[in-house]
Amino acid sequence: MTDPLPGMVGGDHGELPLDAGAFRQVVGRYATGVVIVTTQVDGVDHVMTANSFTSVSLDPLLVLFCVSHDARFRPAVLASGAWGISIADTQAQPAAAWFARRGRPLPDQIAEVPHHRGANGVALIDQALGWLECRTVAVHPAGDHDIVIGAVTRIAAPRRTRDPLIYWAGGYHQGTGSLLDTSNGTSMGDDAGANDGNA
């Protein structure tokens, strides 16, 4: 269980101020996976950690991630048009934290992180549950972020996987991979179109 949030008014269903701080605290309670997004411009690798990533469509294969307007990664990925998604496992936590740090040196920022190159030339982090290579097909401004939609051009995965890296309540956590009992309900699989947002 979590503690009550600052500013909460009322009982078990307490209301919070309608502001950015309360919004971040509540949305932060939504547990997500973690991805490391990569692109390359003029031979320089650009990298960003994100949890705002989702599948969009199965036909055609589309995914999206969101990038802040003031992120150094934004002009790079918009200029490149090609990018990679590494779905982080638990051993990628130090890399995820590093690539989320603002102001880190740009040259050789990926040099000490185990990685390999995809067919489109972008770096893909080795400590991952899977990799997607994408090309940008649409960019939609949304408030202080851009929604970048990509067509998947290549899919790969390691033969053996570890537990997923989870981001929740402002910190990294280890997913156990244990399947919860769904005998009294339904899973999202078939009804949700492979979790593509059609539930």
Secondary structure by P-SEA (a helix, b strand, c coil): cccccccccccccccccccaaaaaaaaaabbbbbbbbbbbcccbbbbbbbccccccccccccccccccccccaaaaaaacccbbbbbccccaaaaaaaaacccccccccccccbbbbcccbbbbbccccbbbbbbbcccccccccccccccccbbbbcccccbbbbbcccbbbbbcccccccccccccccccccccccc
